[in-house]
Each structure stands twice: as structure tokens, then as C-alpha cells.
Amino acid sequence: MFTHQDVLTPLALTVIIDHKVRNPEMTEFCRQAAGLIELFDLSPMSEANLLAWYEKNHDELTEKLSGKRRNTMILRALTRFKEQVHIENIYDAMLAISISDKEYVKEESELIRSAASIWGFSRPPFKVTR
């Protein structure tokens, strides 16, 4: 059984890790979150509720991402998913968010690469163009 927190945290980490929250990322966060919430059979959240969840959790997640236990926090957020359908959908959502702003950010790329490694995916070849 998963919670909204479980499902939304990897998506929020993908937004936060590049240190520049832009409208395309938040739009994609909400779009991907709504689909995942349905997949995980959780109670639906409106876009306003998703944005409020993000704002409520932003500072704590940002602090954890800059702390000494950063890698442990990321590992815990990702490894709670075991079923292939869950893994594939979380990964696809993270990837969609990461490319939505059409900017390459090293930390964001490393997060996606880590997720791929943890879940046994070869990283898809994609190129961000300006």
C-alpha cells in the first residue's frame, strides 16, 4: 500500500534537484502526479492540491537534498517501489519532468541515471535542444 507522499516524493525530487522550478516542470509534475495517483489507486488530488502538497514539502525535501544523507533519502524514495508497472511509471514520470524545461542540469541527470540504475533500466538516449 502506497501513500500520496510515497508517489509524489520522487516527482518532487526531480523538480527540486535542478534548483530552478519553472512553470513547465510544475505543469508536468501535476500531469504526471495525477496519472500516478490513479495508477496507485489513491484518492484523486486537484492541481491546486498537488501544488499545495509540493509547497508544503518543498523546504523539507530541499533540506534533505542538501544534507549529508542525500543519497540515503533518494535511495529510500526510489526503492520502495518493487512492481515493474510501478517502477516503469514512476521512472517515466521523472523523465518527463526532467526534460519538460528543455534544460540539461547535471544533478537532475544524475538523479535519472541513479533511478535507472536502481531499477535496472539502461538510460534512454534523449537530447535536450534549445
N, C-alpha and C positions, 0 to 999 in steps of 0.2 A: 504494500500500500504506500503510495506516494502522496506528498503534500504539495500545495502550491509552492511553498518555499523550495522543496526539492527540485521541482521542474523549472522554476523561474531563475534560480541562482546561477546555473551555467550560462543562461542567456544574459543575465545582468553582468556577469563577469566579462563576457565578450564585449559588451558596451563600455564598461568602465575601464578595461585594461589599456585602451589606447589614449586615455586621458583627455579625449575630445568628444564629448557627447554632442552629436549632431542630429538634426531632425531625421535624416534618412535612417539612422541607426535606431532611434526611438520608434519610428513608424514600423520598421522591420521587427523590432523587439515585440511590439504589440501584436503584429500579424502572426509571428511565429509562436508567441506565447498562447494566443487564442487557439491555434491548431493543436498545440501540445496539451493544453488543458483538456481539450476534447478527447484526444487520444488516450490520456491517462484517466479519463472518466472522472474528472474533478468538476466541482461546481464552476460554471462559467463566470468570467470576470469581464466587465466592460473595459473599454480602452481607458476610461478615467480611473477605474480601479487598478488596472495594470500600471498606469503611470504613478498612481499613489503608492502602490507596492514598491515600485522602483525607487521613488523618492525616500520612502521610509527606510529602505535597506541600503541605499547608496553609500552613506557615510561609513557604516559598519563594514561593508564589503570593500570599500576603498582602503580603509584602515588595514584590513586583513591582507589585502593585496600588496601593501607596502611593508608589511611586517616580516619578521624572521620566519614565521610559519606559513608563508605564502604558498609554497609548493604543497604542503600538507593540506591546506584548505582547498586548493584546486583539486588535488587528488581525491579528497573526500567528496567534493561536489560531483565529480565525474564518475567515481567508481561505485556509487550507489545504484547505478543502472546496469542491469545484467542481461535482460532480454534483448535479443537482436533488434526487434522492432523499435524498442525504446531507444537503444543506442543510436541506431541509424537516424531516427527522427530528431533526437537532441543534437547530434552532430550536424545534420543538415541545417537545423535552425541556427546553430552557432556559426556555421559557414556563411549562411545567408546574411546574418547580421554583420559579420566581419567584412564582407565585400560591399555592403549596401552604401557605404560612404565613398567608395571608389578610391580609397587611400590605403597605401601599404604602411602598416605600423608594425615594427619588429615584435613588440610584446604580444600583439594580437595574433600575429602569425605563429609565434611560439606557443600560444595557448591552443590554437587549432592543431598545430603539429603534435602537441602533447596529447590532446584528446584523441587524435588519430592513432597515435602510438598505444595509448592505454586501451583503446577499443579494437586494435588490430586492423586498422584501415591503412592503406597506402594513401598518402596525401594526394588529393586530386590536383592535377595541374590547372591552375587558373591564373590569369594575368589581369591585373587591375590597370585600366587605361585611364588617362586623364582627359 
